[in-house]
């Protein structure tokens, strides 16, 4: 990932917040209405957890009642936060290391002010946008492509031994700690074994 691209550059500015005491059923309705895959669980201005579609699937698989289950019983905690000016690569590395799909983005001058939620999908879309832009800019680039390329860069530089830095696999789209050069594509270990 390009170190010049900040988390702020790709973070959605809006998020959906709910209370710990809300029922899962009412929260799922809200998620459906707002077309989001996760909600931030707030205690006043402080994020105390996050509830995702995966948490809901787990609850359903366990046979728990969404009407009588409170969000606090299902949410993932604690919330991992990062400052908006930090490099996007730092967020991708943290998400990969912690095995999470969402990071709460805070204002750099006020840790309690939430800027938005960065999702794994945001990181993947940013990396793929840059990858496409890099492909176009290898020849004569149309006007405006350089601007798109500055949005994010999947800079998984390959070392002499064939291993690269953390980035997004060009075959499966997964975040990976290391990438390998295979016929001009940077791929994860799982795709390399296929």
FENMO-V656947 format. One record per residue. N is the residue number from 1. RES is the residue in one letter. SS is DSSP state (@ for helix, = for strand, . for the rest). PHI is phi in radians with two decimals (none if undefined). NEAR is the number of other C-alpha atoms within 12 Angstrom. Layout:
<<N/RES/SS/PHI/NEAR> <N/RES/SS/PHI/NEAR>>
This chain:
<<1/X/./none/38> <2/X/./-1.23/31> <3/X/./-1.26/23> <4/X/./-1.38/21> <5/X/./-1.49/32> <6/X/=/-1.66/30> <7/X/@/-1.01/41> <8/X/@/-1.00/34> <9/X/@/-1.10/30> <10/X/./-2.17/37> <11/X/./-1.44/39> <12/X/=/-1.16/26> <13/X/./-1.35/22> <14/X/./-1.82/18> <15/X/./-2.51/30> <16/X/./-1.85/31> <17/X/=/-1.95/32> <18/X/=/-2.35/33> <19/X/=/-1.71/28> <20/X/./-1.04/30> <21/X/./-1.49/21> <22/X/./-1.09/29> <23/X/=/-1.33/26> <24/X/@/-1.09/36> <25/X/@/-1.02/23> <26/X/@/-1.16/22> <27/X/@/-1.22/38> <28/X/@/-1.11/31> <29/X/@/-1.03/21> <30/X/@/-1.10/22> <31/X/@/-1.05/24> <32/X/@/-1.15/17> <33/X/@/-1.08/12> <34/X/@/-1.54/16> <35/X/./0.97/15> <36/X/./-2.18/24> <37/X/./-1.72/30> <38/X/=/-2.70/39> <39/X/=/-2.28/47> <40/X/=/-1.59/44> <41/X/=/-1.62/37> <42/X/=/-1.98/29> <43/X/=/-2.11/18> <44/X/./1.21/15> <45/X/./-1.65/18> <46/X/=/-1.75/24> <47/X/=/-1.31/37> <48/X/=/-1.99/27> <49/X/=/-3.05/31> <50/X/=/-2.46/42> <51/X/=/-2.06/43> <52/X/=/-2.08/32> <53/X/@/-0.99/25> <54/X/@/-1.09/21> <55/X/@/-1.07/29> <56/X/@/-1.18/33> <57/X/@/-1.06/19> <58/X/@/-1.09/19> <59/X/@/-1.09/25> <60/X/@/-1.11/18> <61/X/@/-1.08/12> <62/X/./-1.42/13> <63/X/./1.36/13> <64/X/./-1.41/19> <65/X/./-1.45/20> <66/X/./-1.18/26> <67/X/./-1.31/19> <68/X/./-1.68/18> <69/X/./-1.70/26> <70/X/=/-1.48/26> <71/X/@/-0.96/37> <72/X/@/-1.08/29> <73/X/@/-1.37/26> <74/X/@/-2.00/34> <75/X/./-1.13/35> <76/X/=/-1.59/29> <77/X/./-2.50/25> <78/X/./-1.33/21> <79/X/./-1.46/27> <80/X/./-1.64/28> <81/X/=/-2.03/35> <82/X/=/-2.51/37> <83/X/=/-1.20/31> <84/X/./-1.10/33> <85/X/./-1.52/24> <86/X/./-1.15/27> <87/X/=/-1.11/28> <88/X/@/-1.02/41> <89/X/@/-1.04/39> <90/X/@/-1.10/29> <91/X/@/-1.14/44> <92/X/@/-1.09/44> <93/X/@/-1.11/29> <94/X/@/-1.11/30> <95/X/@/-1.08/34> <96/X/@/-1.18/25> <97/X/@/-1.14/16> <98/X/@/-1.51/18> <99/X/./0.96/18> <100/X/./-2.15/28> <101/X/./-2.02/34> <102/X/=/-2.49/40> <103/X/=/-2.27/46> <104/X/=/-1.41/47> <105/X/=/-1.78/39> <106/X/=/-1.96/30> <107/X/./-1.20/23> <108/X/./-1.18/19> <109/X/./-1.63/13> <110/X/./-2.47/15> <111/X/./-1.03/19> <112/X/./-1.56/22> <113/X/./-1.53/22> <114/X/=/-1.53/33> <115/X/=/-1.50/32> <116/X/=/2.93/33> <117/X/=/-2.17/42> <118/X/=/-1.60/44> <119/X/=/-1.87/36> <120/X/@/-1.00/36> <121/X/@/-1.09/27> <122/X/@/-1.04/32> <123/X/@/-1.14/46> <124/X/@/-1.13/35> <125/X/@/-1.11/25> <126/X/@/-1.12/38> <127/X/@/-1.16/38> <128/X/@/-1.23/31> <129/X/@/-1.07/28> <130/X/@/-1.17/31> <131/X/@/-1.02/34> <132/X/@/-1.12/24> <133/X/@/-1.15/28> <134/X/@/-1.10/26> <135/X/@/-1.11/22> <136/X/@/-1.22/19> <137/X/@/-1.40/20> <138/X/./-1.20/14> <139/X/./-1.95/11> <140/X/./-1.40/13> <141/X/./-1.51/17> <142/X/./-1.15/16> <143/X/./-1.04/12> <144/X/./1.65/14> <145/X/@/-1.20/22> <146/X/@/-1.05/24> <147/X/@/-1.14/18> <148/X/@/-1.13/27> <149/X/@/-1.16/31> <150/X/./-1.34/28> <151/X/./-1.13/35> <152/X/./-2.93/39> <153/X/./-2.35/37> <154/X/./-1.52/44> <155/X/./-1.65/31> <156/X/./-1.52/32> <157/X/./-1.16/25> <158/X/=/-1.56/22> <159/X/./-1.49/15> <160/X/./-1.03/9> <161/X/./-1.46/12> <162/X/./1.61/22> <163/X/=/-1.72/23> <164/X/=/-2.05/28> <165/X/./-1.46/29> <166/X/./-1.08/35> <167/X/=/-3.08/45> <168/X/=/-1.84/46> <169/X/./-1.13/35> <170/X/./-1.34/34> <171/X/./-1.64/25> <172/X/./-1.78/21> <173/X/./1.42/27> <174/X/./-1.42/31> <175/X/=/-1.27/43> <176/X/=/-2.36/36> <177/X/./-1.20/29> <178/X/./-2.48/31> <179/X/./-2.12/36> <180/X/=/-2.13/33> <181/X/=/-1.41/26> <182/X/=/-2.35/21> <183/X/./0.93/11> <184/X/./1.46/14> <185/X/=/-1.96/25> <186/X/=/-1.66/37> <187/X/=/-2.22/36> <188/X/./-1.39/31> <189/X/@/-1.07/27> <190/X/@/-1.09/20> <191/X/@/-1.25/22> <192/X/@/-1.18/21> <193/X/@/-1.35/9> <194/X/./-1.29/10>>
